[in-house]
Amino acid sequence: MDEPLSNLDAKLRVSMRTEISKLHRQIGATTIYVTHDQVEAMTMADRIVIMKDGVIQQVGKPMELYDHPVNQFVAGFIGSPQMNFFDVTVDKDTVKFNDGSTMTLSEGMMKKLNGRQGEMVLGIRGEDIKMDAQNMELNKDNAQHAVITDTEVMGNENNLYFNFGGAQAVARVSKYEISQIGDRINFVFMPSKMHFFDKETGVNYTEA
């Protein structure tokens, strides 16, 4: 199937995703489904093959690609909103952002980096930027600050946009965590959920 739902409206696309998945289970045949829509890929696939310029980047189950992307392209393609990316410099256990902000790496992340230092790209998903009291207390030494520049109320969750580390970032928070444009927020990055990518090749050092 080559992008069979591309010309349908949003509501019909959702219902047809369910119908095609149901037919696939009933028939039991191997089906190759081509799409540029990562939501379709994540919700319908047993296995996903992500390609760029005709070259396979990664093959795996949807959540494997979401949680363990092998490079920055895969990390940015899977997920909505996409993963946040920051240009950083790693010096031993310290991460320095372009705006001068710093944070200290956990022992687990240091092991994943295996001694790598220098300029990298730090990636973290919006849901792994935490503002609740429990996570703020657990990671208080790495607390950061920013001002909300935009919000998206999604119903079941809220997307909060802010400038940090020399880039625009977005945090996905629960519908009960309400912030307005101009509000000053405190937040932390979940220590075990950060990814570090090679600045030139995009390879994910934390999945090497």
N, C-alpha and C positions, 0 to 999 in steps of 0.2 A: 504494500500500500504506500503510495507516494503522496504524503500530505493530504489525506482524504477529507479532513475537516477544515481546511484553510479558508474556504469560502462561506462557512456557516457563521451565524451570529453567536454571541457568547453563550446564551442559554442553551441553544441547540448543540453547541460543541460539547458542553458538559454532559448532556443526556446521551449523545452519540458515543462519547468515550465509554460510558457504562455499557451501552448496547454492543459495541465492538468487543469489549473485554468479555462480555457474557458469551458472545458467539465464539470467541477464541477458546474459551473453556469447554463449550459444548462440542466443538469440532475436534479440538485437540491437535490441530495441525500447527507446525512451526510457521510463524508469521513474521515477516520482516516489515516493520512499520517505519517509514521515513518521516521525520518531522524536525522543524526548527523550534518547536514549542517545548521548552523544558518541562512545563507542567504536564503535557501529554506524555512525555517520556517517563516522568517520575510516577505518574498515576497508573499507566497502562502496562509498563514493561516488566518482564521477569528479569531481563538482562538488557543493559544499555551499551551501545557502542558509540562513543563520542568521537567525531572526526573533525579535523581542521585541515583545510587545503588538501583534502584527499588522503590525509594520513591519520590512522587510528591513534587517538590520544590515550584512551582508557576503555576497558571493558569490565563490566561488573554489575552487580545488583544495584538498584536505585540508591539505597541508603549507603552502600559502600562508596559510591561516587560522591555522595553528598558529604559524608563524614571523613572520607580519606581520599581527596583528589590528588592525583599524582603531579599535577602542575597547575599553574595559575589560570590557564585557559579553562580547564575543567571546573576549577573552583568558582570562576566567574560565570560560567554557563549554567551550572546547576544551582538552583535556589532563587527565590523571589521574595523580597529584593535581593540582589546579588550580594555576595560576600564583600565586606569592606576591605579596602587595600590601603596600606600606608607605606611610604618610603621611610625606612628606618636604618639606623646603624647599630649593630650589635657589638658591644665591647665587653667580653667576658660574660657576666650575668646581667648586664645592663642594656636595655633597649632605649635608644634615643630617637625621638621623632623630630620631624623638620621644624616644628614650632618650639623645640626645646624641652618638651615634656619627656619624662623618663619613667620607666618601670623596671622592676627587677624580675628576672626569669626564675621560675621554679626549678627545683633539682631535676624533676622529670623532663621539663622542656630542655634543660641544658644537656641531658643525656641524648635526647632526640637530635639536637643540633650537633652533637659529637665534636665539639671544639670549633665549629665554624664561626667565623666572625666577619665583621665588615658590613658593607652595604647590602641590604636585602629588602624584600617586600613582605611586610607582615599582613596576614589576612585573618579576619575573624568575622563570623556570621553575626547578624543583628541580634539573634536570640541569645548569643553568648556575651553580649554586653549587658551587665546586670546593674540595677539601681535599687533593688530591694534591700531592706535593713540587714538581713542575714548575710547575704553575699558581701555587702559593703563592710560589715564587721569582720568577716573571715579574711578579706583581702584589703583591709584598710591601709596597709603600707603602700599599696599601688593605686589608691583612689585618684581619679582624674576629674576634671571639671570642664564644663562647656555650657553654651547657651543655645537653647532650642531655636532653630531658624525656620522650621516647618514641621507640620504634623499631618499624618494620615490616619483618620479614624476608620478602622476596617470592620468594626462591629465586634468581632471576637478577639481582636488585638489592636494595638496602636503602633504605628511606625513614627518614631521621633527622629528628626533630622537635625544635625548639628555639625559645626566645623571643629575638627580636632586633628592634631598631628599634621597640619598642612593639607588636609583633604576633607571632603564632605563625608560624613558617616551617618549611618542609620541604625538605630536600635529598635528591635521588635520587643515590645513589652505587653503585658496583659491589659485587657480593657479597663482594669481597675487602677492602672498606673496612668493617671491623666496629667499631662503637662501642656502648657500653652506656649505659643511663640513668645520668645523673650525670657522664658523661665531659665534660671540657672540650675543645672543638674549636676549631681555627683554620680559617678559610675565607675565600674571596674570591668576589666576584661577577664573572663574566666581563664585561669592560668593554663589549664590543660587543653583548651579549645583553640589556641592560637596556631596558625600555620606560618611557616617562613619559607619564602620562595626565592630562588636565585634571580637576581635582578635582570640578568641577560637571557638565560634559557627558560626561566619560569618553573624549573624543577622544584618540587616541594621537598625541602630538606627534612621536614618532620615526618615524611612518609617514605623516606629513602630506606 
